Amino acid sequence: MAKPEKNLGPNYFLDIEGTVVPWEEPTITTEQIAELGGWDLSQGVIEIDADNNERTLSPGEVVEIKPGRGFSKKHKWKRG
């Protein structure tokens, strides 16, 4: 019996200021979000949840993310 092929694509998708970015890890840091967004960390990073609640992330904070494209529709980040 053949083994199922492993999914070779990214497991996670992030919405950073309206741009969907593929991501391979189950976590991401504040610094990585700012780098992917193309801005300096000194501008800050704001997390926006599915209910549009905003929270400013601290430098060095680690955020757990959920797999799939649906996550990027419910959870976003922007500079702040």
KAQUI-V330736 format. One record per residue. SS is DSSP state (A for helix, B for strand, O for the rest). PSI is psi as a letter, one per 40 degrees, with the letter a starting at -180 (none if undefined). D_CENTER is the distance of its C-alpha to the mean C-alpha in Angstrom with 1 decimal. Layout:
# KAQUI-V330736
ss & psi & d_center
SS & PSI & D_CENTER
SS & PSI & D_CENTER
This chain:
# KAQUI-V330736
ss & psi & d_center
O & h & 37.0
O & i & 34.1
O & i & 30.8
O & i & 27.8
O & i & 25.8
O & h & 22.5
O & h & 19.5
O & e & 18.9
O & i & 15.9
O & i & 12.2
O & e & 11.4
B & i & 7.8
B & h & 6.5
B & i & 3.7
B & h & 6.1
B & h & 6.9
O & f & 10.5
O & e & 11.4
B & h & 10.5
B & h & 8.8
B & h & 7.6
B & i & 8.5
B & i & 7.4
O & e & 10.2
O & i & 9.6
O & e & 9.3
B & i & 8.0
B & i & 6.5
B & i & 8.8
A & d & 9.5
A & d & 11.3
A & d & 8.9
A & d & 6.6
A & d & 10.2
A & d & 11.4
A & d & 9.2
A & e & 10.1
O & f & 13.6
O & i & 14.8
O & i & 16.5
A & d & 15.2
A & e & 18.4
A & e & 17.2
O & i & 14.7
B & h & 11.2
B & h & 11.3
B & h & 9.1
B & h & 10.6
O & a & 11.3
O & d & 13.3
O & e & 16.4
O & f & 15.4
O & h & 15.8
B & i & 14.4
B & h & 14.0
B & h & 14.1
O & i & 12.4
O & i & 15.0
O & h & 15.1
O & e & 14.5
O & i & 12.6
B & h & 10.6
B & h & 8.0
B & h & 8.6
O & i & 6.5
O & i & 9.0
O & i & 10.1
B & i & 11.1
A & d & 10.8
A & d & 11.8
A & d & 8.6
A & e & 7.3
A & e & 10.7
A & e & 10.7
O & h & 7.7
B & i & 6.9
B & i & 7.1
B & i & 10.3
B & i & 12.9
O & none & 15.4
